[in-house]
Amino acid sequence: MHPKTTKLFFGVVLICVVSANPLRAQTTQSSLSGTVTDSGGRVVANAQVVVKNLSTGESSDTQADSAGLYSVSNLAAGDYEVSASAEGMSGPAAKVTLAAGTPQTLPLILTSATVQQFPATPPGSASSANLPNAPASSQTAPSLADLGFSKSETQSNVAQQALLDKRTHMLKIHQRMGLITTIPMVASVVTSLNAGGRSEGTASRDLHVALGALTGDLYGITAY
C-alpha cells in the first residue's frame, strides 16, 4: 500500500474512534418539556419546575417562561418525578419515564391552595371534633364551624355569628361573676358561727348581715 494512502486510512480510523464516544454520549441523553397551566387551562407564567431522578435522587430546577413553557435538557434515561409550584398554587407530582435520545413532553396542572376543612358530621351522629368547647384565653373565639356548619353555610350567617360572639362574651362574664360571688358567700357562712346568741356582739351580726347582702347582690348580678 502506498505510504500516503496508509496515512490517510489511519487518519480516518482515528477520527472515527475519537468522535464515536461523544456521539454515543449524546444519544444516551434525553429532554423533558411541557406547559404549566391551572385547572381552567390558563397558562401559569414563571412557575418553578423540579425534575428529580428517582434512581440517583438528583434534581434539576428550571422556571417556566411567560407562556408557561418549561424545558429541561441533558437528562439521563430513567424514571423521574416532576413537580411544579407557583405563588398560591401547587399540584401533585407527576412521574415520567425518559428513553435515551427521545424527547418527552409532560404537561403540568396547578390548583389554588385551599385550607383543609373537616367534613361535616352526618345527621344523628356525634363527633368530638364538632362539639363546641369553651375557648381558653390563648385560643380564638368559637365560630359556627365549631357547631358543625360548613363554610358555605357560615359565609351568609354574619348575624348568627355576631349573636354567638355576644353570648360567648356574656358566658365568660357569668363564669367570672359566679367565682367572685363564692368569696362573700363562704365568708358569710364562716361569720354565721359568731353571729348567733345573745353573748355575741353586734359587730359580728352586722358583718354577717353585710356579707349576706353582698352575696345576694352578686348572685343577682350573675343571674342577670
C-alpha positions in Angstrom: 0.0 0.0 0.0 1.2 3.5 -0.8 2.6 5.4 2.3 0.2 8.3 1.7 -2.7 6.0 1.3 -1.8 4.3 4.6 -1.6 7.5 6.5 -4.9 8.7 5.1 -6.5 5.4 6.1 -5.3 5.5 9.7 -6.3 9.2 9.9 -9.9 8.4 9.0 -9.9 5.5 11.5 -8.6 7.7 14.3 -11.2 10.4 13.6 -14.0 7.8 13.7 -12.7 6.4 17.1 -12.4 9.8 18.7 -15.8 11.0 17.5 -17.6 7.8 18.4 -17.7 8.4 22.2 -19.3 11.9 22.0 -21.9 10.7 19.6 -22.7 7.7 21.9 -22.9 10.0 24.9 -25.3 12.3 23.1 -27.7 9.5 22.2 -28.0 8.4 25.8 -29.4 11.8 26.9 -33.0 12.9 26.8 -35.0 16.1 27.4 -38.3 17.0 29.0 -40.6 19.9 28.2 -44.2 20.9 28.6 -46.7 23.7 29.6 -47.8 24.6 33.1 -51.5 25.5 33.3 -54.1 25.9 36.0 -57.2 23.7 36.4 -59.1 26.0 34.0 -56.5 25.6 31.2 -54.9 29.0 31.6 -51.1 29.1 31.4 -49.2 29.8 34.7 -46.2 32.1 34.0 -42.9 31.8 35.8 -43.8 28.6 37.6 -40.9 26.7 39.3 -40.4 23.2 38.0 -38.3 20.5 39.7 -37.3 17.3 37.8 -36.0 14.6 40.2 -34.2 11.4 39.1 -35.8 8.6 41.2 -32.7 6.4 40.8 -30.0 8.9 41.8 -32.0 11.4 43.8 -30.5 14.3 41.8 -32.8 17.2 40.9 -32.8 19.7 38.1 -34.6 23.0 38.6 -36.0 25.3 35.9 -38.5 28.1 35.6 -41.3 28.3 33.0 -41.4 31.4 30.8 -44.2 33.9 30.5 -46.1 31.5 28.3 -45.9 28.7 30.9 -43.4 26.7 28.8 -40.6 24.8 30.6 -37.8 22.7 29.2 -35.0 20.6 30.8 -32.3 19.0 28.7 -29.3 16.6 29.2 -31.4 14.2 31.3 -30.2 10.6 31.6 -32.7 7.9 30.6 -34.7 6.6 33.6 -37.7 7.3 35.9 -38.3 10.9 37.0 -40.7 12.7 39.4 -41.8 16.1 38.1 -43.4 18.8 40.3 -44.3 22.4 39.8 -45.4 25.3 42.0 -46.3 29.0 41.8 -47.3 31.7 44.2 -50.5 30.4 45.9 -50.6 27.4 43.6 -49.4 23.8 43.8 -50.0 20.5 42.2 -49.3 16.8 42.6 -46.0 15.4 41.5 -46.1 13.5 38.1 -44.0 10.5 37.2 -42.5 10.0 33.7 -40.0 7.6 32.2 -37.4 9.0 29.8 -35.9 6.9 27.0 -32.4 7.5 25.6 -32.4 10.0 22.8 -36.2 10.5 22.8 -37.6 14.0 23.9 -40.6 13.7 26.2 -43.5 16.1 26.7 -45.3 16.3 30.1 -48.0 19.0 30.8 -48.3 20.1 34.4 -51.5 21.3 36.1 -51.6 23.5 39.2 -54.5 24.3 41.5 -55.1 27.0 44.0 -54.0 26.2 47.6 -57.1 25.8 49.9 -57.5 25.5 53.6 -58.2 21.9 54.7 -61.6 21.5 56.3 -63.1 18.8 58.4 -66.1 17.0 56.9 -69.5 17.8 58.3 -70.8 15.3 60.8 -73.7 13.2 59.4 -77.1 13.8 61.0 -77.7 11.7 64.0 -74.1 11.1 64.8 -71.9 12.8 67.3 -68.3 13.8 66.8 -66.0 15.3 69.4 -64.3 17.3 66.6 -67.6 19.3 66.0 -68.6 19.8 69.7 -68.4 23.4 70.9 -65.8 23.9 73.6 -65.3 26.9 75.8 -62.2 28.7 74.4 -59.2 29.2 76.5 -57.6 32.6 76.8 -54.9 31.7 74.3 -57.4 30.3 71.7 -59.6 32.0 69.2 -63.3 32.6 69.8 -65.7 29.8 68.8 -67.4 30.1 65.4 -70.4 28.5 63.7 -67.9 26.0 62.1 -67.4 24.6 65.6 -71.1 23.7 65.7 -70.9 21.6 62.5 -71.8 24.2 59.9 -70.0 24.2 56.6 -68.0 27.1 55.3 -70.6 27.8 52.6 -73.3 28.0 55.3 -71.4 30.3 57.6 -70.5 32.8 55.0 -74.1 34.0 54.8 -74.8 33.9 58.5 -73.0 37.0 59.7 -75.8 37.9 62.1 -75.8 34.5 63.7 -72.0 34.6 64.2 -72.3 38.0 65.9 -75.0 36.7 68.2 -72.8 33.7 69.0 -69.9 36.0 69.8 -72.1 38.1 72.1 -73.4 35.1 74.0 -69.9 33.7 74.4 -68.8 37.0 75.9 -71.7 37.0 78.3 -71.0 33.4 79.3 -67.4 34.4 80.3 -68.8 37.3 82.4 -71.3 34.9 84.1 -68.5 32.5 85.0 -66.3 35.2 86.5 -69.1 36.7 88.5 -70.0 33.3 89.8 -66.5 32.7 91.1 -66.5 36.2 92.7 -69.8 35.5 94.4 -68.4 32.4 96.2 -66.0 34.6 98.2 -68.5 36.6 100.2 -70.8 33.6 100.4 -68.1 31.5 102.1 -67.2 34.4 104.4 -70.9 34.8 105.3 -71.1 31.1 106.3 -67.9 31.5 108.4 -69.2 34.6 110.2 -72.5 33.0 110.9 -70.8 30.9 113.6 -70.1 34.0 115.6 -73.3 35.9 114.8 -75.7 33.9 116.9 -76.5 34.1 120.6 -77.0 37.0 123.0 -73.4 36.8 124.1 -72.1 37.8 120.7 -71.6 41.4 119.8 -73.5 43.4 117.3 -70.3 43.8 115.2 -70.3 40.1 114.3 -74.0 40.3 113.4 -73.6 43.4 111.3 -70.6 41.8 109.4 -72.6 38.6 108.8 -75.6 40.6 107.5 -73.4 42.8 105.3 -71.7 39.7 103.8 -75.1 38.1 103.2 -76.4 41.1 101.5 -73.3 41.4 99.3 -73.6 37.7 98.4 -77.3 38.3 97.4 -76.4 41.3 95.2 -73.6 39.5 93.4 -75.8 36.4 92.9 -78.5 38.7 91.3 -75.9 40.3 89.0 -74.6 36.9 88.0 -78.0 35.5 87.2 -78.9 38.6 85.2 
